Structures are given as structure tokens and as C-alpha cells.
């Protein structure tokens, strides 16, 4: 299962700057509305420190992380569902994503025009109002989609389920000033504004400055601003929580790999993410905990400690399981 996140928001809120930082894809970021003409797409690895640890243990150089695909969608303005700005063709790109990341401008900068309902007129920075504009546009787009679907149903009652935009889960990413990254009063206010949705706080410019830094340099840089994780890690964590996702690991001489599954998935369902044959011919799963494996140092030591288990079809996978599947097809 690959995670696909659509990045949306009003023009000039920092979407493309954030996209650049997340993917290092060099998407055009400009100080005018609609700098993103076609949706930029970038696929990046899901941060997971466990993979490098296992790679050293199993002496393999091949590490395959889970991935997340970001789709940077052009800035929407009030009236987008009716064709304002670049119109509703961009809303179609959101339908393909599992989750929406709504970037909301909180930072103040007189040199970067903030627009809302009119792409040519500067507007006050007002997070609550801006959020309502995007919500309204998604609702209007869904209304139009519903009307078209009902017309089709009269001709063909068995049309497939419509992926309404407002049914998609949303994470709110507040693009704040540097000094607001540790402003707990402001952050609490924003969290309450969008609850029960997840809220993430970043400074897109700082994230962009970290592009090209090593992991250690990034951590030192973030600590100087009182922050512990970068935007990618924060966003992926929020997306996994919102969608009810978790990871399991496979490890051996050939490769070490992370796989994304739904929380509550059974062992055969997890096996099916590797290959459908694995699910169809599932026999059993050899399972141990990542923490036990690292603590004891080898599969052999885990077995000797009685911590390697053989699980059947009813086993429900847990976060951090290290698994080898047995199957017959």
C-alpha cells in the first residue's frame, strides 16, 4: 500500500515551497498565484530509522523503505468549483489521493501577497476564514459531482461509488513564522480550530533551507529552533495516525524492507501486500518484535529466548513486527 497525499491550499501559502522541501523536486515556487500550473508529483521514502539498524545486522546494502507520494495541486481560490482561478480541473487531482494535506498560512510577510477569494487582491491572513474557503470549494465541487452522478444513475443504476472530496480525511499543516514554531498558545488555538483533524506546524522556508543537509545536520538545525522532527516525519506520522496505518518489516541477506498496511490487518493480508500469491497460499508467519531482535542481536538469539513465534491466519499484525511468511502456491 502506497500512501498518496494531496497538498492543497490558497495561493501563496507555501505549498510549493513545502513540496520542494519534502521532495527536493525543485517545483516552481513564485510570489504570484498559480505558480503551480500542473500538479507536481514527488515520491519520497517514509522515514524509518529501523531499516538502517536491520541492514547492518543482516549485512545487506539493499534497503527499501515504504514510500509516500505527494501531489502539489495549484492554489485554489474562492469560486474554484465554478471555474475561478484555474478552475475545478485541479480538484480532480485530489480525488486520486487518500488524504488531503491542507496548507494554511499563518506567517506574516508583506512581500508575499495573500489572496483568498480574488486572485488579484491582497487579503488579510486569517487561518479560520481561509480554511472555510477551501472547505466550501470542496463542498461545491462535491455537489456538482453528485448532480452528475444522479443523472448517470437514471441511465445506469449500477455506477461505481463516487470518491467525494469532502469524505477524504484532512491534515492541516500550519505554515507559521519561525518564532511561532514553539508558541504553544497559538498552536493550541489552531489545533482546536481544526479538531478532531490532526494539525502539524512547520515553517516552510526553514524546511527548504534544510534541503541537502545530512540527517545529523537537520536535527541540529531543528533543535536550534526548538523543534524535534522535520515536516516529512511530522506529516507522515499524522497521515498514518489519521488513516489507521502501520508498518511491518522483512529482513534478510537480500534486502531489508518496510511495508505499509492497515492497522488490524491479518498476517495473510500483510503477506498479500508483498505478493497476492503469498496471501492465497499463506501457511504461517514467523514473527518477532523489532525491539527483541535488536536487543538480542540475531534471529538465532531470538529463537533461543523463545521470542520467535509461529502465527497462523488469524494473527493480527502489530507495528514493528519483523516477519517471514511461509506459503505454498
N, C-alpha and C positions, 0 to 999 in steps of 0.2 A: 504494500500500500504506500503510494507516494503522496505526500502532503502538498496541496496546492493552495496558495494564499493569494487573494486578490487585494492589491493595495489601492484604496480609493480615498478621495477627499476633494475638497475645493482646490482651485488653482493656488499655487504659491504657498502651500502649507508645509512643503519639504518632502513631498512624496518621492520625487526623482532623486533628490539628494540622499534620502534614506535608502532607496533602491540601489543606488551606486554603492553605498556603504555596505549594504547587505550582500551584494553580489559581485562587487568590483567590476561590473559590466560596462561602466562608462556611459550610462544612459544620459542623454542630454538634460542638463538642469539649467534653466534660464529664468531670468527675472521678468517673465511675462506669461500670461495664461496660455495653456495648451502647448507647452514645450514638448510634451509627450504626445506625438501625433498618432503613432501606432503603439499598441501595448508592448512594452519591453518585457522580455521574459528571461529569467535567470534561474538556474538550478544550482543549489549550494548544499554542501553536506550539513547534516544535523550535528551540532557539537556534541561529542561524546568521548570523554577522557578515557573511558574504559577500554576503548578499542586499541589504543596505543599500548596500554598495560598488557592486554592479552596478546598483542602482536609480538612483544618482547618475550613473553612466556612461551609462545608456540614457535618462536623464531621464524616468523613469516614477515615478508615485506609487503604483502598484499593486504591492504585494509580497505574495506568497502563500507562506508557509513551509510545510514539512512539518508534520504535527501528530502529537501523541501524546494518546491518550485514557486517562485514569486512572479506575479504578473502585475506590472506597474501600469495602471489604467489612467488615461488622461483626466485632468481635473474636471470635475462636474460643477456646474453652476445651477442656480435655481432655474427651472424650466428645461433641464436637460432631457427629461422624459418626453417633452413636447418638441424637442429638436433644438433647444437653445444651446449656445456654445457649439461644441462639436456634436451635440445631439445624442440620441439614445443608442447609437451603434456601439458605444463603449460599454453600455450596460450589459450587452450580450456577452462580453468577455467575463463579467462577474459570474454569470450562470455556470461557467465551467469550473469555478473554484469551489473548494469545500468550505472555505471560511473567508470572511472579509476582514481585512485589517484597515480600519478607518483612521487615517492620519488626521489629527486635529491640531490646528495651530494655536499655541498658547504664547509663544515667544513674541516679543515686540521688536520691530525693526522698521523704521520709517522709510528705509531704502528699498524695502520689498513690499510692493503693493499687495494688500489683502483684498480679495474680491469675493463676493458671495452671490448675490442674485443678478448682478450685472458685471459682465467680464471686463467692462471698460471703466468702471467706477470703483474707487477705493472705498473700503468698508472698515468699520471698527473690528478689532479682533474680539470675537465673542464666541467662545467654545460651544456653549449651550445652543446658541442660535445656529451656528454652523452645522452642528450635529443634526439639528432638526431639518435643515435644508436637504442634507443628503438622505435622511430617513424619508422625507416627503417624496423626493425624486424616485427612490426605490419603490415606495408605495404606489406612486402614479404609474411607474413602469409595469408593476405587477397588475394593476387594474386594467391596463391596456392589453397585457398578455392574457388575462382572464377572459376579457371580452372576445379576443380572437379564438381562444380555446373553446369557449362555449359555442361559438359559431361553427367551429370544426366538428364539435361533438354532435351537432344536429345532422351532419353528413356521415360521421363515423364515430359511434358511441365508444369505441374501444381505443381512443387515443391515449398515448402514454402519459404518465404523471408529469405535470409541469413543474420545473425547478424554479419556484418563485423566489425572487431575490430576498424578500423580507423573511423568508424561512431560514435563510442561511445564518449561522452564528456569526457574531461580530466581536472582534477585539478592538478596543480603542487605544491607539498609540498617540499619546500627547507629546507633541514636539515643543519642548519647553526651553527657556533660557538656561544657560549654564548654571547660574546660581539657584535655579528652581529645581534642579535635579535632587536636591536634598531638602526641599521645602515641604515638610510633611503636612502642613496645614493646607497648602494648595493641592497637594496630591490627594489628600483625603477628600477634599471638596470635589475633585474630578472623579474619583472612584465612586462617590455617592451619586454623582450625576448620571453615571452610565450603568450602575449596578442593576442586575446581577452579572453583567458582562465583565470580562477581565479588562483591566487597564494597565498599560505599560507606559513608562515615562522615559523619553530619550531626548538628546539634543543631536539633531541630525548632522549638524556641522562637525561636532566632536567625533561622531561616528565616522564621518567621511575622512577626517584627519587621521584616523587610525588605520585607514586602508594601507596595506603594505607593511604594517608593523608585525613583529613576531607576537606570538601569544603572550609571552612574558612582558613585552613592551606594552601591549594593550592593557594588561592587568595593572601595571604600574601607572599607566596614563589614567585609567579609570579611577584608580584609588585616589589620585590627586584631586579628583572631583567628588570623592565620597561615594563612588558607585562600584558595585562588585561584579556586575555582568554587563556584557555588551548587548546591543539591540537584538542581534540574531538569537542569542541564547535566551533572552527575555521573551522574545516573540514566539519562538518555538515552544518554550515551556508553557506559555499561555495557550497556544494553539493545541498542544497535546492535552492540556487540562480541559479546555473547552470542548474538544471533540471526543474526549474519553479514549485517548490513545496511549499506548505504552510500547516499550521495545523489548525484544529478546535478542540474544546473541548466539552466533555459531562461531566456533573456533577450531582451528586445526592447522596443519602444516601448509595447506594450500592457501587459506585465507582466514581472516577474522572479519566478521560482518555483523552489522546491526540491521534488524528488521522491524518494521512498524506494524502493529496490529491493534485492533480494538481491545480495550480493557474488557475482560470477561471472555475472550476468545479461548476455545479449547485447543488442546495440543494438535488434533488433526487440522483445525482451521489455521493454526500457526504454520503447520507444515505446508499447507496449501499456498501460503504466500511465497514459499520458495519455489514450489512447482505443484501444479494440480495433481500430478501423479503421486506426489508424496501424501496428499490428503486422501486420494482414492485408495491407495494401497497401504495406508497407515497401519502399523503393527504396534509400535510403542515409542516412547521418547525417553532417552537418558537425560536426566535433568539434574543440574546442581546450581547453587547460587553463586553469582559472580563474587560476592564478598568471601565466601568459603574458599573458592578456587584461588583467589589472590592471597588470602591469608595462609593457606596451606601450601601453595606453590605449584601444584600439579594435579592432574586428574587422578593419578595413582594415589596421591596422598588423600584426596577427597574420598576415593573409594575405601581406602583403608580406615578412614574415620567414620565410615558408614553414612556419608552425606551425599553420595551419588544415588539418585532414585530412579527406578523404572516406573514410568507413568503410562496409563492407558488412555483410551479415547475420551474418558470423562474428565481428564485433568484440565483444570482452568489455569492458563498461563499467568505468571506473575512477572512484574517488572524486574529486569535484571536476571532472568533465567538464562543459563547457558545450556544449550540443548543440542543433542544429536538425535535425529529421527531415524527410526527403523521402519522400512516399508517394503512392500512386495507388489510388483505390478506385472 
